[in-house]
Amino acid sequence: MGYLIKYLQQHKDMNGSHYLILLQQMRKIDTGNAWDYPTKEQLANNNRIWTNILNDASHRIVSSRKLSSRYWLMAMRAAFYTNNKEQCQRLWEKYQSNYPANDIKILAEGYLASYWYNNGEREKAREFYAKVGDLQSLRWCFRNDIGLKGIQKLYAEAPNSVAFPYLIQDYVNSIDNDL
């Protein structure tokens, strides 16, 4: 990636080279070993990097014409990983109308979906997961309510839920597997 950054700098594409530098910073974030918990130092370092990316990308959303949507997505991601729900929501509300309904916008909205679910806006989160076909996340929404009781609970909560076909399909498949 260093070669590409130098190439962009030589061709006076400071916007593109800066974006790649931020991507490089993201790659430096220590995700650790899946079997070990990160140390306090690793967590603090990761949070510092994400905060830097959040601040930098947020300032470049407006100033960058070609990469504006990508800086916006990067800022949304950084706000999410720093557990800054309010900033994530502000970024969404302020800029989402500026961009067409494409993959970048869907990815950005995905960061909000987990906040919606955790804040009790469960149907809004389920609608998003169903819309984008994220069945794994949709199933996660029902991880404790699989089966007939889960279907009854969903019907009581949201009788017109978009999740019914998926929940019923899982229920029927589980019965089929049991037989």
C-alpha positions in Angstrom: 0.0 0.0 0.0 3.0 2.3 0.6 3.8 2.2 -3.1 0.3 3.3 -4.0 0.4 6.1 -1.5 3.7 7.4 -2.9 2.2 7.1 -6.4 -0.8 9.2 -5.5 1.3 11.8 -3.8 3.6 12.1 -6.8 0.5 12.7 -8.9 -0.8 15.3 -6.5 -3.8 13.3 -5.3 -3.5 14.2 -1.7 -7.1 13.3 -1.0 -6.6 9.7 -2.2 -3.3 9.3 -0.5 -4.7 10.6 2.8 -7.6 8.2 2.6 -5.1 5.3 2.1 -3.1 6.5 5.0 -6.2 6.3 7.2 -6.9 2.8 5.9 -3.4 1.9 6.8 -4.1 3.1 10.4 -7.1 0.9 10.5 -5.1 -2.1 9.5 -2.7 -1.4 12.4 -5.6 -1.9 14.9 -4.7 -4.9 17.0 -7.6 -7.3 16.9 -5.5 -9.8 18.8 -5.9 -13.5 18.9 -9.5 -14.7 18.8 -8.8 -16.9 21.9 -7.2 -14.2 24.1 -8.8 -11.0 25.5 -7.0 -7.8 24.5 -4.9 -6.1 27.2 -5.9 -2.7 28.6 -3.0 -1.3 26.6 -4.2 -2.8 23.4 -7.7 -1.5 24.0 -6.4 2.0 24.8 -4.2 2.0 21.7 -7.1 0.7 19.4 -9.4 3.4 20.9 -6.9 6.1 20.3 -6.5 5.0 16.6 -10.2 4.8 16.1 -10.7 8.3 17.7 -8.0 9.8 15.4 -9.7 8.2 12.4 -13.1 9.5 13.5 -11.9 13.0 13.9 -9.9 13.1 10.7 -12.5 11.4 8.5 -15.3 13.5 9.9 -13.5 16.7 8.9 -12.9 15.4 5.4 -16.4 14.4 4.6 -17.3 17.9 3.3 -13.9 18.9 1.9 -13.5 15.8 -0.2 -15.5 15.7 -3.4 -14.5 12.3 -4.8 -14.1 10.4 -1.5 -16.8 12.1 0.6 -18.9 9.0 0.9 -16.0 6.8 1.8 -14.8 9.3 4.5 -18.4 9.3 5.8 -18.4 5.5 6.0 -15.0 5.5 7.7 -16.2 8.1 10.3 -19.4 6.0 10.9 -17.2 2.9 11.4 -14.9 4.7 13.8 -17.8 6.2 15.8 -19.2 2.7 16.1 -15.9 1.1 17.3 -15.4 3.9 19.8 -18.9 3.2 21.2 -19.8 6.8 20.3 -23.5 6.2 19.5 -24.4 9.8 19.5 -21.7 10.7 17.0 -22.7 7.8 14.8 -26.3 8.9 14.8 -25.3 12.6 14.1 -23.2 11.5 11.1 -26.0 9.4 9.8 -28.6 12.2 10.1 -26.4 14.9 8.7 -25.0 13.1 5.6 -27.2 10.1 4.7 -29.4 12.3 2.4 -26.3 13.3 0.5 -25.6 9.9 -0.9 -27.6 7.5 -3.1 -28.8 4.2 -1.9 -25.8 2.1 -2.6 -23.4 -0.3 -0.8 -21.7 2.5 1.1 -25.0 3.8 2.5 -26.1 0.3 3.4 -22.9 -0.4 5.2 -23.2 2.9 7.1 -26.7 2.1 8.1 -25.6 -1.3 9.3 -23.6 0.3 12.1 -26.8 1.9 13.4 -28.8 -1.3 13.2 -27.1 -2.8 16.3 -27.8 0.4 18.2 -31.4 0.3 17.2 -31.7 -3.3 18.4 -30.1 -2.6 21.7 -32.2 0.5 22.3 -35.5 -1.3 21.8 -36.1 -0.4 18.2 -36.0 -4.0 17.4 -38.3 -4.0 14.4 -36.4 -1.2 12.8 -33.2 -3.3 13.1 -35.0 -6.5 11.9 -36.3 -4.6 8.9 -32.8 -3.4 8.0 -31.3 -6.9 8.3 -34.1 -8.4 6.2 -33.7 -5.7 3.6 -30.0 -6.3 3.1 -30.4 -10.1 3.4 -28.2 -10.3 6.6 -29.8 -13.5 7.9 -27.1 -14.1 10.4 -27.8 -10.8 12.2 -31.5 -11.4 11.8 -31.2 -14.8 13.5 -29.1 -13.2 16.2 -32.1 -10.9 17.0 -34.0 -14.0 17.9 -31.2 -16.0 19.5 -33.2 -16.4 22.7 -36.6 -16.7 21.1 -36.3 -19.5 18.5 -39.4 -21.7 18.3 -43.1 -21.4 18.6 -42.8 -19.1 21.7 -40.5 -16.8 19.8 -43.1 -16.6 16.9 -45.9 -15.8 19.4 -43.7 -13.2 21.2 -42.9 -11.5 17.8 -46.6 -11.5 16.8 -47.5 -9.8 20.1 -44.6 -7.3 19.7 -44.9 -6.6 15.9 -47.7 -8.4 14.1 -46.6 -7.2 10.7 -42.9 -7.9 11.2 -40.7 -8.5 8.2 -39.0 -11.2 10.2 -41.9 -13.7 10.2 -40.9 -15.6 7.1 -37.4 -16.1 8.4 -38.4 -17.1 11.9 -41.1 -19.4 10.6 -38.7 -20.9 8.2 -36.1 -21.6 10.9 -38.9 -23.1 13.1 -40.1 -25.4 10.3 -36.5 -26.4 9.5 -35.8 -27.2 13.1 -38.9 -29.4 13.3 -37.8 -31.1 10.0 -34.4 -31.8 11.4 -35.9 -33.2 14.6 -38.0 -35.6 12.6 
